[in-house]
Amino acid sequence: MNRIIVVTSGKGGVGKTTTTANLGAALARLGKKVVLIDADFGLRNLDLLLGLEQRIVYTAIDVLADECTIDKALVKDKRLPNLVLLPAAQNRSKDAINAEQMQSLVGQLKDKFDYIIIDCPAGIEAGFRNAVAPAQEAIIVTTPEMSAVRDADRVIGLLEAEDIGKISLIVNRLRPEMVQLNQMISVEDILDLLAVPLIGILPDDQKIIISTNKGEPLVMEEKLSVPGLAFQNIARRLEGQDIPFLDFMAAHNTLLNRIRRRLLGG
Amino acid sequence: MILELIERLFSRSGKNSGEDARRRLKLVIANDRSGLSPEMMEEMRREIVEVVSRYVEIDPREMEFSLESDQRMTALIANLPVRRVKRTRAKSQPEAQEG
């Protein structure tokens, strides 16, 4: 049974594309056949995060225009033979594709892959509807900021209206020291507000920026960093494994922080 | 100098702002989910007060209306402090009182 998952959020810039790239690479490392679809037409970026931007010849639009077969448009990742990308066109506008066409693309890929992961554009307009149309499951990415959580709630409502039954949540850019000082909403607060099951927590880590710069997802590294491990754990949870969440709080339970908390009464 | 440094280190600004965020988010999400416009809320509030006022005298200053969400269920919470029960209305419905 293959799975068609859309990675989405309400607010832009919360880490959807990074999540898509890392989950795709992590699942491929687990031996799954994975295709990543960039549904952000007009503003593609997934190719850049995967380090595949130089290798794009055809895009999803060329497939829809019958200018090439879907196999020709798929960009294979040399590092991970199980991972391929279906790029979005950059020189066309958002309206270059509609929901039926998105469904037709996924339909052509369905039987060849274990996971079809769709990177959704930000916002809740047409681009969102197209990306969501073929999906059976959704992963919502949010950061612990008020605007991101509020917009995530809006998106959950829309996904429920689209009858997407399985929705899970990733909390990105958590800053444990700020949570401990009660200066940031905690993961528990977010879960309480949004009421969807948690599938992963990622710390705010410079390594994520460095991996983007290099075009190399964190999960591809030989020795996994903390965020790399967190992404790998999410992939394992998707596979149904029961993996405990990393305890970022423990690392910040230092003497200085304990004193600080006591003084602040937090 | 050292005191100043310590003070900055343990700066109280922003203390518990996480709690503020949580409280404000709870309210705004409840309002978003209900899809009720401020005008509709106001109209509903006015009508509810009107109906309740037929039976009891409400303290208008202590009155509270809010929307709350829990596990994706939204509830309208109306807190209407009763000053006293109106006798006149009760007299006109003796059956209800006896039963």
Interface residues (C-beta under 8 A of the other chain):
Chain A: M146 V149 R150 D153 R154 I156 G157 M178 V179 L181 N182 Q183 M184 I185 S186 D189 L193 A195 R260 L263 L264 G266
Chain B: L9 F10 R12 G14 K15 N16 S17 G18 E19 A21 R22 R24 L25 K26 V28 I29 D32 R33 S69 Q71 R72
